[in-house]
Amino acid sequence: MRILLVGAGGVGSAAVAIAARRSFFETVVVADHDADRAARAVAGHGDRFVAATVDAGSTDQIAALCRAHRITHVLNAVDPRFVMPIFDGAFAAGADYLDMAMSLSHPHPTRPYAETGVKLGDDQFAVADRWSAAGRLALCGMGVEPGLSDVFARYAADELFNEIDEIGVRDGANLTVDGYSFAPSFSIWTTIEECLNPPVVWEAGRGWYTTPPFSEPEIFDFPAGIGPVECVNVEHEEVLLIPRWVPARRVTFKYGLGNEFIEVLRTLHRLGLDSIAPVRVGDVSVSPRDVVAACLPDPATLGDRMRGKTCAGTYVTGTGTDGRPRKVYLYHVVDNEWSMREYGHQAVVWQTAVNPVIALELLATGAWSATGVLGPEAFPPRPFLDLLTAYGSPWHLQPR
């Protein structure tokens, strides 16, 4: 297996550190628009890792880099506005493809808070037949959320439930960053995108529909000492992926943002600072959202100042295999102190990065094998969960 990893930011660099301890691949080419950042990501990890430069927005450059290095698998570790150029470049070069966030959505033009427009991943699923006909795989949404959360959903359906009422992905943390009153632990560009777009809910008999941002607040009690956190609906890939393969009456995604974070996002929206459309400032044109991102600290650099844990999980309710009502929370917790000590990367980016590396290893060994444009829940869950534990970061099941 010869891998092109596009993006040497927080998640990409963490993926390098994780993969460096495994033997399933021959080469990883780490490519970024910033040559120095790519070089830093591979430094000290051995000669299986090579740095390169690339414009992630150029299908031709992605394809050319794949051909130059005889790449078999492309792992996309940049923000979702670059999904389609990388996705198309991998296909053009004859490589398989993985990402952690799918192609962008576009709200319904007249009823954005009731009906879906272009949904997350629609652009990728539109060409699924082409990938299948070529005998090639695009494994989409293979991070932690989406990703591990989808694997949990498939595991619950296969082994724990006869019928599922609701699959509700719930994400929460008690992370703090010393010296900052506001410092997101993940890409603010992506956070704005998923939190301010109309959230999507899926219901049997109704299909996909939307609600206003931050709808249906609930207090969810997270394990591992994190405790109660207010969670609200946001747009996320699981709701678009899980119903395609896992039967359930309802699928939701709620994010534990907290009141302060929600108010910051609402203020950015009121001021138009969430916009990606360039505005003229003096002699230059600049996207307001890019300005916000530039003004905040790089999440990849916050590990030494970060304290606490992050939890990703899937809450499933329904009828268990014994015919009785059942509620379980399948979850994965990463302590920032542990991830910094063991890998030198903060908890949120490490938790995201470990999952595509595991998926690549399963594809390399043949434990996972398929063609087409697929989500994680299209594959048997047990090999993934066993390998996650073998990587030294076990998952858990909590009855509710």
Disulfide bonds with the S-S distance in Angstrom:
none
